[in-house]
Amino acid sequence: MALQRFGFIVSGAGLDPGHHRSVMSSPSFTMIAVGVSNPAQGAAVAQALVEEHGVQLIELCGGFGTADTLRVQAAVTVPVGVVRYGPEVIDGMHRLFAE
C-alpha cells in the first residue's frame, strides 16, 4: 500500500492542537500537520491522527526529545520518525533557542 495519509506534529510556544492544524491534500495524498505547545501532548495527538484520520506515518519536529518520541511511538501502531539536526548546524540552532 502506498503512503496516502501522513501526519506531522510540530512543537511551538502557544500552539493548541485543537486550533493549530493544517491539511494539504491531492487526490492521492493527504498531510495533516498539528501544532502542540508541549511535546508531552504528542502521544494523544498521534493517537487521534491514526484513529480519526487514518494516518499511516507520523513525523515529529526536532523539538521532540527522546522520551517524548518514545511515548509517541508507544501510543500508536504506525511508524514514527523524528527530524534531527546534524552537528554542522549546532551553532545556528543554539542562537535560535538561546534565552
DSSP file (Angstrom, degrees, kcal/mol; ACC not computed):
  #  RESIDUE AA STRUCTURE BP1 BP2  ACC     N-H-->O    O-->H-N    N-H-->O    O-->H-N    TCO  KAPPA ALPHA  PHI   PSI    X-CA   Y-CA   Z-CA
    1    1 A M              0   0    0      0, 0.0     2,-0.1     0, 0.0     3,-0.1   0.000 360.0 360.0 360.0 130.2    0.0    0.0    0.0
    2    2 A A        -     0   0    0      1,-0.1     2,-0.4     2,-0.0     0, 0.0  -0.407 360.0 -92.3 -75.0 152.9    1.4    3.4   -0.9
    3    3 A L        +     0   0    0      1,-0.2    -1,-0.1    -2,-0.1     3,-0.1  -0.537  57.4 154.2 -67.4 121.3    1.6    6.2    1.6
    4    4 A Q        +     0   0    0     -2,-0.4    26,-2.5     1,-0.3     2,-0.4   0.588  60.2  44.6-120.9 -23.2   -1.6    8.2    1.3
    5    5 A R  E     +a   30   0A   0     24,-0.2    51,-3.1    49,-0.1    52,-0.9  -0.961  64.0 177.7-135.6 116.3   -2.0    9.8    4.8
    6    6 A F  E     -ab  31  57A   0     24,-2.8    26,-2.6    -2,-0.4     2,-0.4  -0.922  11.5-156.5-121.4 138.6    0.9   11.4    6.6
    7    7 A G  E     -ab  32  58A   0     50,-2.8    52,-2.4    -2,-0.4     2,-0.4  -0.935   6.0-171.7-116.9 141.2    0.9   13.2   10.0
    8    8 A F  E     -ab  33  59A   0     24,-2.5    26,-2.6    -2,-0.4     2,-0.5  -0.999   5.0-162.9-130.1 131.1    3.4   15.8   11.2
    9    9 A I  E     -ab  34  60A   0     50,-2.3    52,-2.3    -2,-0.4     2,-0.4  -0.966   8.6-172.1-117.9 124.5    3.4   17.2   14.7
   10   10 A V  E     -a   35   0A   0     24,-2.4    26,-2.6    -2,-0.5     2,-0.5  -0.916  13.3-143.9-116.8 141.1    5.3   20.4   15.5
   11   11 A S  E     +a   36   0A   0     -2,-0.4     2,-0.3    24,-0.2    26,-0.2  -0.897  32.5 148.9-106.3 130.0    6.0   21.9   18.9
   12   12 A G    >   -     0   0    0     24,-2.6     3,-2.1    -2,-0.5    -2,-0.0  -0.977  52.4 -83.1-159.1 146.3    5.9   25.6   19.4
   13   13 A A  T 3  S+     0   0    0     -2,-0.3    24,-0.1     1,-0.3    25,-0.1  -0.224 111.8   6.8 -53.1 128.3    5.1   28.1   22.1
   14   14 A G  T 3  S+     0   0    0      1,-0.3     2,-0.3    23,-0.1    -1,-0.3   0.444  88.3 143.9  81.6   0.9    1.4   28.8   22.3
   15   15 A L    <   -     0   0    0     -3,-2.1    22,-0.6    21,-0.3    -1,-0.3  -0.567  32.8-160.9 -78.0 137.5    0.2   26.2   19.8
   16   16 A D    >>  -     0   0    0     -2,-0.3     4,-3.8    20,-0.2     3,-2.0  -0.973  14.4-147.9-119.7 117.7   -3.0   24.4   20.6
   17   17 A P  T 34 S+     0   0    0      0, 0.0    -1,-0.1     0, 0.0    19,-0.1   0.730  98.5  61.0 -61.0 -20.0   -3.7   21.1   18.8
   18   18 A G  T 34 S+     0   0    0      1,-0.1     3,-0.1    16,-0.1    18,-0.1   0.717 123.9  16.7 -75.0 -20.3   -7.4   21.9   18.8
   19   19 A H  T <4 S+     0   0    0     -3,-2.0     2,-1.2    16,-0.2    -1,-0.1   0.676 110.2  74.1-121.7 -31.7   -6.9   25.0   16.7
   20   20 A H     <  +     0   0    0     -4,-3.8    15,-3.2    15,-0.3     2,-0.3  -0.698  66.3 116.9 -98.7  89.9   -3.4   24.9   15.1
   21   21 A R  E     -C   34   0A   0     -2,-1.2     2,-0.3    13,-0.2    13,-0.2  -0.988  38.6-163.5-149.6 154.2   -3.6   22.4   12.3
   22   22 A S  E     -C   33   0A   0     11,-2.6    11,-2.9    -2,-0.3     2,-0.5  -0.996   5.0-155.4-141.6 143.7   -3.3   22.4    8.6
   23   23 A V  E     -C   32   0A   0     -2,-0.3     2,-0.4     9,-0.2     9,-0.2  -0.983   8.4-177.5-123.9 128.9   -4.2   20.0    5.9
   24   24 A M  E     +C   31   0A   0      7,-2.5     7,-3.1    -2,-0.5     2,-0.3  -0.990  19.4 167.9-119.0 132.0   -2.6   19.7    2.5
   25   25 A S  E     -C   30   0A   0     -2,-0.4     5,-0.2     5,-0.2    -2,-0.0  -0.994  24.5-176.1-148.6 154.5   -4.1   17.2    0.0
   26   26 A S  E >   -C   29   0A   0      3,-3.0     3,-0.6    -2,-0.3    -2,-0.0  -0.735  56.9 -84.5-127.6 178.4   -4.1   16.0   -3.5
   27   27 A P  T 3  S+     0   0    0      0, 0.0     3,-0.1     0, 0.0    -2,-0.0   0.758 129.5  28.4 -60.4 -21.3   -6.3   13.3   -5.0
   28   28 A S  T 3  S+     0   0    0      1,-0.2     2,-0.3   -25,-0.0    -3,-0.0   0.394 120.6  43.7-121.9   3.9   -3.8   10.6   -3.8
   29   29 A F  E <   - C   0  26A   0     -3,-0.6    -3,-3.0     2,-0.0     2,-0.4  -0.989  51.4-172.8-153.2 139.3   -2.1   12.1   -0.7
   30   30 A T  E     -aC   5  25A   0    -26,-2.5   -24,-2.8    -2,-0.3     2,-0.5  -0.999   3.6-168.3-133.0 132.8   -3.0   14.0    2.5
   31   31 A M  E     -aC   6  24A   0     -7,-3.1    -7,-2.5    -2,-0.4     2,-0.5  -0.982   3.7-165.7-117.5 130.4   -0.7   15.5    5.1
   32   32 A I  E     -aC   7  23A   0    -26,-2.6   -24,-2.5    -2,-0.5     2,-0.4  -0.968   4.9-167.0-115.7 118.6   -2.1   16.7    8.4
   33   33 A A  E     -aC   8  22A   0    -11,-2.9   -11,-2.6    -2,-0.5     2,-0.4  -0.897   5.7-172.4-105.7 133.5    0.1   19.0   10.4
   34   34 A V  E     -aC   9  21A   0    -26,-2.6   -24,-2.4    -2,-0.4     2,-0.4  -0.987  12.6-143.1-129.4 134.8   -0.8   19.7   14.1
   35   35 A G  E     -a   10   0A   0    -15,-3.2     2,-0.3    -2,-0.4   -15,-0.3  -0.786  15.9-175.1 -97.9 139.8    0.9   22.1   16.5
   36   36 A V  E     -a   11   0A   0    -26,-2.6   -24,-2.6    -2,-0.4   -21,-0.3  -0.949  25.6-144.0-127.2 150.8    1.4   21.4   20.2
   37   37 A S  S    S+     0   0    0    -22,-0.6   -23,-0.1    -2,-0.3   -21,-0.1   0.672  92.0  28.6 -86.0 -17.1    2.7   23.7   22.8
   38   38 A N  S >  S-     0   0    0    -23,-0.1     3,-2.5   -25,-0.1     4,-0.2  -0.991  74.6-132.0-144.4 131.6    4.5   20.9   24.6
   39   39 A P  G >  S+     0   0    0      0, 0.0     3,-2.0     0, 0.0     4,-0.3   0.737 102.5  75.4 -56.3 -21.5    5.9   17.7   23.2
   40   40 A A  G 3  S+     0   0    0      1,-0.3     3,-0.4     2,-0.2     4,-0.3   0.733  88.3  60.8 -62.3 -20.3    4.1   15.8   26.1
   41   41 A Q  G <> S+     0   0    0     -3,-2.5     4,-1.8     1,-0.2    -1,-0.3   0.571  81.7  90.2 -78.4  -9.6    0.9   16.4   24.1
   42   42 A G  H <> S+     0   0    0     -3,-2.0     4,-2.9    -4,-0.2     5,-0.2   0.843  77.3  56.0 -60.8 -40.6    2.3   14.4   21.2
   43   43 A A  H  > S+     0   0    0     -3,-0.4     4,-2.4    -4,-0.3    -1,-0.2   0.927 110.2  44.9 -62.0 -45.4    1.1   10.9   22.1
   44   44 A A  H  > S+     0   0    0     -4,-0.3     4,-2.0     2,-0.2    -1,-0.2   0.900 114.6  48.8 -65.8 -40.2   -2.6   12.0   22.3
   45   45 A V  H  X S+     0   0    0     -4,-1.8     4,-2.4     2,-0.2    -2,-0.2   0.915 110.8  51.0 -65.0 -42.4   -2.3   13.9   19.1
   46   46 A A  H  X S+     0   0    0     -4,-2.9     4,-2.1     1,-0.2    -2,-0.2   0.917 108.2  51.9 -61.4 -43.8   -0.7   11.0   17.4
   47   47 A Q  H  X S+     0   0    0     -4,-2.4     4,-3.1     1,-0.2     5,-0.3   0.920 110.8  48.2 -58.7 -44.1   -3.4    8.6   18.6
   48   48 A A  H  X>S+     0   0    0     -4,-2.0     4,-2.6     1,-0.2     5,-0.8   0.894 108.4  54.2 -65.1 -39.7   -6.1   11.0   17.1
   49   49 A L  H  X5S+     0   0    0     -4,-2.4     6,-2.0     3,-0.2     4,-0.8   0.904 116.3  38.4 -60.9 -40.1   -4.2   11.2   13.8
   50   50 A V  H  X5S+     0   0    0     -4,-2.1     4,-1.1     4,-0.2    -2,-0.2   0.949 123.5  38.4 -75.0 -49.9   -4.2    7.5   13.5
   51   51 A E  H  <5S+     0   0    0     -4,-3.1    -3,-0.2    -5,-0.2    -2,-0.2   0.881 128.3  29.4 -72.7 -39.7   -7.7    6.7   14.9
   52   52 A E  H  <5S+     0   0    0     -4,-2.6    -3,-0.2    -5,-0.3    -1,-0.2   0.729 133.4  27.2 -94.8 -24.1   -9.6    9.6   13.4
   53   53 A H  H  <<S-     0   0    0     -4,-0.8    -3,-0.2    -5,-0.8    -2,-0.2   0.449  94.9-122.8-121.8  -2.9   -7.8   10.3   10.2
   54   54 A G     <  -     0   0    0     -4,-1.1    -4,-0.2    -6,-0.2   -49,-0.1   0.783  39.9-177.8  67.7  27.5   -6.2    7.0    9.2
   55   55 A V        -     0   0    0     -6,-2.0   -49,-0.2     1,-0.1    -1,-0.2  -0.352  15.3-166.9 -61.8 137.3   -2.6    8.4    9.2
   56   56 A Q  S    S+     0   0    0    -51,-3.1     2,-0.3     1,-0.3   -50,-0.2   0.607  70.4  23.5-100.8 -16.7   -0.1    5.8    8.1
   57   57 A L  E     -b    6   0A   0    -52,-0.9   -50,-2.8    21,-0.2     2,-0.4  -0.989  64.6-159.0-152.8 139.6    3.1    7.5    9.1
   58   58 A I  E     -bd   7  80A   0     21,-2.2    23,-2.6    -2,-0.3     2,-0.4  -0.978   2.3-167.1-126.5 137.9    3.9   10.3   11.7
   59   59 A E  E     -bd   8  81A   0    -52,-2.4   -50,-2.3    -2,-0.4     2,-0.3  -0.976  10.1-151.3-121.3 139.5    6.9   12.6   11.8
   60   60 A L  E     -bd   9  82A   0     21,-2.2    23,-2.7    -2,-0.4   -50,-0.2  -0.834  21.1-112.9-108.1 145.2    7.8   14.7   14.8
   61   61 A C    >   -     0   0    0    -52,-2.3     3,-1.8    -2,-0.3    -1,-0.1  -0.219  38.3 -97.9 -68.7 166.8    9.6   18.0   14.7
   62   62 A G  T 3  S+     0   0    0      1,-0.3    23,-0.1    20,-0.1    -1,-0.1   0.588 114.0  78.8 -64.9 -10.7   13.1   18.3   16.2
   63   63 A G  T 3  S+     0   0    0    -52,-0.1     2,-0.6    21,-0.1    -1,-0.3   0.588  72.3  94.9 -74.0  -9.3   11.7   19.7   19.4
   64   64 A F    <   -     0   0    0     -3,-1.8    -4,-0.1    19,-0.2     2,-0.0  -0.744  66.8-153.8 -85.7 118.7   10.7   16.2   20.5
   65   65 A G     >  -     0   0    0     -2,-0.6     4,-2.3     1,-0.1     5,-0.2  -0.164  35.0 -87.8 -79.3-178.4   13.3   14.7   22.7
   66   66 A T  H  > S+     0   0    0      1,-0.2     4,-2.5     2,-0.2     5,-0.2   0.912 124.3  49.6 -60.4 -46.9   14.0   11.0   23.1
   67   67 A A  H  > S+     0   0    0      1,-0.2     4,-1.9     2,-0.2    -1,-0.2   0.919 113.8  45.0 -63.1 -44.6   11.5   10.4   25.9
   68   68 A D  H  > S+     0   0    0      2,-0.2     4,-2.0     1,-0.2    -1,-0.2   0.880 112.3  52.5 -67.9 -36.5    8.6   12.2   24.2
   69   69 A T  H  X S+     0   0    0     -4,-2.3     4,-2.7     1,-0.2    -2,-0.2   0.923 108.6  50.3 -62.7 -44.1    9.4   10.4   20.9
   70   70 A L  H  X S+     0   0    0     -4,-2.5     4,-2.1     1,-0.2    -1,-0.2   0.875 108.4  52.9 -62.7 -37.4    9.3    7.1   22.7
   71   71 A R  H  X S+     0   0    0     -4,-1.9     4,-1.1     2,-0.2    -1,-0.2   0.907 110.6  47.0 -64.5 -41.3    5.9    7.9   24.2
   72   72 A V  H >X S+     0   0    0     -4,-2.0     4,-0.8     1,-0.2     3,-0.6   0.937 111.5  50.9 -65.0 -45.6    4.5    8.8   20.8
   73   73 A Q  H >< S+     0   0    0     -4,-2.7     3,-0.6     1,-0.2    -2,-0.2   0.879 110.6  49.3 -59.5 -38.1    5.9    5.6   19.3
   74   74 A A  H 3< S+     0   0    0     -4,-2.1    -1,-0.2     1,-0.2    -2,-0.2   0.739 105.8  58.7 -72.6 -22.3    4.3    3.5   22.1
   75   75 A A  H << S+     0   0    0     -4,-1.1     2,-0.3    -3,-0.6    -1,-0.2   0.656 108.2  41.1 -83.4 -16.5    1.0    5.2   21.7
   76   76 A V    <<  -     0   0    0     -4,-0.8     4,-0.1    -3,-0.6   -29,-0.1  -0.839  64.4-138.6-132.4 165.9    0.4    4.2   18.0
   77   77 A T  S    S+     0   0    0     -2,-0.3    -4,-0.1     2,-0.1    -3,-0.0   0.331  78.6  86.3-106.0   5.5    0.9    1.2   15.7
   78   78 A V  S    S-     0   0    0      1,-0.1   -21,-0.2    -5,-0.0    -2,-0.2  -0.675  92.8 -83.7-101.1 159.9    2.3    3.2   12.7
   79   79 A P        -     0   0    0      0, 0.0   -21,-2.2     0, 0.0     2,-0.4  -0.343  42.8-160.9 -61.3 142.0    5.9    4.2   12.1
   80   80 A V  E     +d   58   0A   0    -23,-0.2     2,-0.2    -4,-0.1   -21,-0.2  -0.994  10.7 179.4-128.4 124.5    7.0    7.3   13.9
   81   81 A G  E     -d   59   0A   0    -23,-2.6   -21,-2.2    -2,-0.4     2,-0.4  -0.726  13.3-145.5-116.5 170.5   10.1    9.3   12.8
   82   82 A V  E     -d   60   0A   0     -2,-0.2     2,-0.3   -23,-0.2   -21,-0.2  -0.999  18.3-118.0-140.4 140.4   11.7   12.5   14.1
   83   83 A V        -     0   0    0    -23,-2.7     2,-0.3    -2,-0.4   -19,-0.2  -0.601  36.6-175.5 -74.7 131.6   13.5   15.3   12.5
   84   84 A R        -     0   0    0     -2,-0.3     2,-0.4   -21,-0.0   -22,-0.1  -0.944  16.8-138.2-128.7 152.7   17.1   15.6   13.8
   85   85 A Y        -     0   0    0     -2,-0.3     5,-0.0   -23,-0.1    -2,-0.0  -0.904  19.3-128.9-113.5 139.0   19.8   18.2   13.0
   86   86 A G    >   -     0   0    0     -2,-0.4     3,-1.8     1,-0.1     4,-0.2  -0.232  31.7 -96.9 -81.1 171.6   23.4   17.4   12.4
   87   87 A P  G >  S+     0   0    0      0, 0.0     3,-1.1     0, 0.0     4,-0.4   0.723 114.6  73.8 -62.0 -22.0   26.5   18.9   14.1
   88   88 A E  G 3  S+     0   0    0      1,-0.2     4,-0.2     2,-0.1     3,-0.1   0.662 102.8  39.9 -68.4 -14.1   27.0   21.3   11.2
   89   89 A V  G <> S+     0   0    0     -3,-1.8     4,-2.5     1,-0.1    -1,-0.2   0.293  81.2 106.4-115.4   9.1   24.0   23.4   12.4
   90   90 A I  H <> S+     0   0    0     -3,-1.1     4,-2.7     1,-0.2     5,-0.2   0.903  79.9  50.6 -57.5 -45.2   24.5   23.3   16.1
   91   91 A D  H  > S+     0   0    0     -4,-0.4     4,-2.0     1,-0.2    -1,-0.2   0.922 112.5  46.5 -62.1 -44.0   25.7   26.9   16.4
   92   92 A G  H  > S+     0   0    0      2,-0.2     4,-1.6     1,-0.2    -1,-0.2   0.894 113.0  49.6 -65.1 -39.8   22.7   28.2   14.4
   93   93 A M  H  X S+     0   0    0     -4,-2.5     4,-1.8     1,-0.2    -2,-0.2   0.911 108.3  53.4 -64.3 -42.1   20.3   26.1   16.4
   94   94 A H  H  X S+     0   0    0     -4,-2.7     4,-1.2     1,-0.2    -2,-0.2   0.905 107.1  51.6 -60.6 -41.9   21.8   27.4   19.7
   95   95 A R  H  < S+     0   0    0     -4,-2.0    -1,-0.2     1,-0.2     3,-0.2   0.875 109.4  51.2 -62.6 -37.3   21.4   31.0   18.5
   96   96 A L  H  < S+     0   0    0     -4,-1.6    -1,-0.2     1,-0.2    -2,-0.2   0.860 120.0  32.8 -68.1 -35.8   17.7   30.3   17.8
   97   97 A F  H  < S+     0   0    0     -4,-1.8    -1,-0.2    -5,-0.1    -2,-0.2   0.382  87.1 116.1-108.7   4.2   16.9   28.8   21.1
   98   98 A A     <        0   0    0     -4,-1.2    -3,-0.0    -3,-0.2    -4,-0.0  -0.482 360.0 360.0 -70.6 143.5   19.2   30.7   23.5
   99   99 A E              0   0    0     -2,-0.2    -1,-0.1     0, 0.0    -4,-0.1   0.451 360.0 360.0 -86.7 360.0   17.4   32.8   26.0
